[in-house]
């Protein structure tokens, strides 16, 4: 299975003259460098994910950013509950 020149397992392109990751015949130094590169990429991805989780779990920020939607949802919920209670009272009478 060959890879395209633009992408190799992880989205990186090996330098010219250097075997692709996972290909037999690489030296231990090349493997170590690839492991370090992957470790750095993983650390960056984890940090990005951590920031995104913190951002999404900040409920005060979410309320600030989605105030209009929350007010509309509360109004709709109020009308639904009010309508349900009015129907229930009407059935009892």
Secondary structure as the mmCIF struct_conf table of DSSP 4:
data_model
#
loop_
_struct_conf.conf_type_id
_struct_conf.id
_struct_conf.beg_label_comp_id
_struct_conf.beg_label_asym_id
_struct_conf.beg_label_seq_id
_struct_conf.end_label_comp_id
_struct_conf.end_label_asym_id
_struct_conf.end_label_seq_id
BEND BEND1 UNK A 5 UNK A 6
TURN_TY1_P TURN_TY1_P1 UNK A 9 UNK A 11
HELX_LH_PP_P HELX_LH_PP_P1 UNK A 14 UNK A 15
TURN_TY1_P TURN_TY1_P2 UNK A 16 UNK A 17
BEND BEND2 UNK A 18 UNK A 18
HELX_LH_PP_P HELX_LH_PP_P2 UNK A 19 UNK A 20
TURN_TY1_P TURN_TY1_P3 UNK A 21 UNK A 22
TURN_TY1_P TURN_TY1_P4 UNK A 24 UNK A 25
HELX_RH_AL_P HELX_RH_AL_P1 UNK A 28 UNK A 56
TURN_TY1_P TURN_TY1_P5 UNK A 57 UNK A 57
HELX_RH_AL_P HELX_RH_AL_P2 UNK A 59 UNK A 65
TURN_TY1_P TURN_TY1_P6 UNK A 66 UNK A 66
HELX_RH_AL_P HELX_RH_AL_P3 UNK A 67 UNK A 92
#
